[in-house]
């Protein structure tokens, strides 16, 4: 049935696009209330889908931008537009979309969307590239991903994603959503998360590539001591000189500790 409409008249979800269409009116209402759009907000929805969230958002703002890759859904979304509440449809892949082009010197973007699980992490990092143009983001993600994003040092969910986002984003979980709120229902729970880009970084990083390499390396051996994990790259005495215990495990370090260690991380040979 991938190319045809279902018996109820609704288009079937495309598995390759990771589509799970939100349909629960209570969840939609709660999400709109959490976002709390104002008429003049520069609001962008990623993945308008069948318009279940798009329609109530459009009622709250004068202009709503929607980025939707699935050409089957374009006509239905465009029909939601009215002279008083204009929908601007961008027929594009959100992973390649230039979000910064929508912002202006006067107004930053407010971004929302029910993100496909299969691209959620790369899409987060793509959005992070436009942090100076974004006021906030309210995103529906796999619950497991949000748990990792909001984890504390020492917990089993604390890892590379937590540390990588901590520099530039304030992250807070809003509420959880069960599989039944979607069609087709996913096999896992979802969570709505609020992401607020910071005006200045939580901690300085002089070179992003070295920071990323160090974080990836240390979390690949998260239960080893730093002394063992960094052997041959950063000496124990150098680690201790930073006020970091060489016997500590990577999973117990604060995000800023990784940034300080990255200053000593050797350049990658090219």
N, C-alpha and C positions, 0 to 999 in steps of 0.2 A: 504493500500500500504506500510505498515511499513517494510515489509520484502522484498519488490521487488523494482526494479529500476523504476523510473518514465518514462513516454513516451519519454522524451527528453534525456534519457540515464544517467541522473544524479541521484545520490542516494538521497532519501528523507531525510529530517532532522528528527532527533529523538527528540521528545518533552521532553522526560525524561532526555536527556542530555543538554537541553536548547540550541539546535543548531540553529543558524541563520547564514547561510553561506554568507560571504562577497563576492560580485561579481562586484561592481562598479569600473571600471578601474581608474576613476579619484580619487576616495577615496583611492584606493590601492596605486596609484602613490604618492599621497600626504602623506600617512602614511609612505611609504618607504623613501621619502625625509625627513620627520620629524625625523625618526630614524637615517638616514644617516649612514648605516653600512659601515665599512671599511673591507678590505679583511681578516685581521687577527683577527677581533672581534670574541669573544666567544659568539655567538648569539644563543638564545634559544627561539623558538616559542611555545607557549602553544596553543594546539588545531589547528593542521594544516588543518583540514577540507578537502575541495576539492582541496587545494593547491593554491588558488587564490592569497594569500599573500606569501605563501611559495616559489613559483617559482621565483618571482622577488627578494625576499630576498636572495635566493640561488645564484642568478646571481652576487650578490655583495660580498659574503663571500666565503672563501675556505671551511669552515665547518659550517653547520647549524644543530643544535639539535632541534628536534621536539618531543614534548610530546603529544601523541594522545591516548585517551582511546577507541575510536570507531574502533573495529577491521575491519569493512567494508572499512575503509579509508586507511588502512595500505599499501596495495599493490599499490594503486595509488600514495601515497606519496613517497614510495621507488623508484618508476620509475623515479622520478625527479632527483635522484642522478646521478652524473657523476664523472669520475676520477678527474676532475678539481674542481668541486663544489660538495663536499660530503655531503649527508644528512644522519644524524644519527638519526634513529627513536627509540623513547622510548615508548614502548607499556605500558602505565601506566596512572593512575589517577593522575592528577596534584595536587590534594589535599593531596596525600600521597607521592608524588615524592620528592626525596632527591636532590634538586637543588644544594646544596653545594658540592655534589660529582663531579659536572662537572667543578667547578672552580679550579684554581691552584694558587700557591703563586704569579705567574707572571701576571696572567690574571683573571679579574673578569668577571662575566656574564653580558650580555646585554639581557634583557628579553622583549619579546613582545607577543601579542596575542589578539584575539577577544574573551574575556572571556564570558562564559555563564552567563546570568543574575542571574540564580538561585544559583550559587555558588560564585559569584564575591566577596562578603565580606569575607567569610571564606578563600577564596583563597588569598586575599590580606594579611590577617594576617598570612597565611602559608608562603607566600613569605617573609614577614617581618622577619620571623625567620632566614632567610638566608641573611639578609641585609649585613653582612660583606663580603659576596661572590658576591654581586651584584653591578655593576657600575651604571646602570640605568634601568628603566622599561618604556616602552611605551605601554599602555594597552587601549583597546577599552572596555568601560563600559557603563552601562545605564547612560544617561545624569543626571538623578536625583542623582545617587550615586556620580558622579564627582562633582556636585554642592554642595553636602554635604561635600565632601572631601576638597573643596577649600573655604568653607564658612568662614565668619568673625564673631567674637563674636557679639552677639546681633541680628543677622539675623535669619530668621525663619528656615533656612537650617542648621544652626550651631548646632552641636550635638555630640553625643558619638563618631561617626566615625571620625569627624574632630579632636577632642581632642586626641583620641587614636592613630591616625597616626602622629600627629604633633611632637611627641617626636623624632622620628627617620627619618622622611621623609620630603623632600622639594617637594611640590606638585604644579603642574601648569597645567591648561587646555590648550590643543593644538588647537583642533577644534571640531566642532560638526558634526554629521553624521545623515542624515535622514533615516527613515525606508526603503525607496526604494533601499538603497545600499545593502540590504540583501535579501536572499531567504531562507525560507519565511520571509517576512518583519515583524519585531516586531511591537508591538502596540505603542512603545515609541521611542524617539530619543536616540541616543548614543553619546558619547564623547570620544575623545582620550585624555588621561592624561599622563603627564610625571612625574615619581616618581624617585627621586634621594636620595638614602640612605645617611645619614650624617655620617661622620667619628666619631663624638661624639654627644651625645644627645643634643637637643635644651635646655632641662632643665633636672635636675637630678630627678630620681625616685628610691627611695631606695628599694621599694618592689612592683613589678609589680601587684601582685594580689590585694593588698590594693588599689592601684591606680585605677585599673579596676573596683573594687567594688564601690569605691567612685564616679567615673564618671558615672557608670550605675545608681547608686542611685540618684544622683543629677539631671540627665537628665530625670528620671522618674517623677520628679516634677519640671520641668524646670522653671515654672512661679511662683513658691512660692519663698519667700525670703530664703536666706541661713539660717537665724535664725530658720525658721519653718522647712525647709527641713532637717536640721542637729540636730534638737531638740532631746535631750537624747543621742546624740552621740558626738557632738563637741559643746562646749559652745560658746555663743556670744562673750564673752571677749577673748577667744582663737582665734576666727576668726579675730576679730579686731586687735589683737596683731600681726597678720601676715600682717597687712596693707590692709586687705580685708574688705569691708563694709558688715556687717551682714545683712543689708537690701537689698543688691544686689540680683538679680536673677541669678541662675546658668547659664542661657543662655547668660549672659553678661560677664562671667569670661574668661580671657585668659587661654590657655592650661596650662601655668606654674602655674597659681593659683590653679588649680585642683591638681597639683603635691604637692604644699605646704600644701594644706588641707589634702592630703592623709597621710602626716606624722602624723597627729593627729587622723586619722580614726582608731577606735578600732579594734583589732584583731577579726576575726570571730570565734565564738565558734564552736569547732568541736566535 
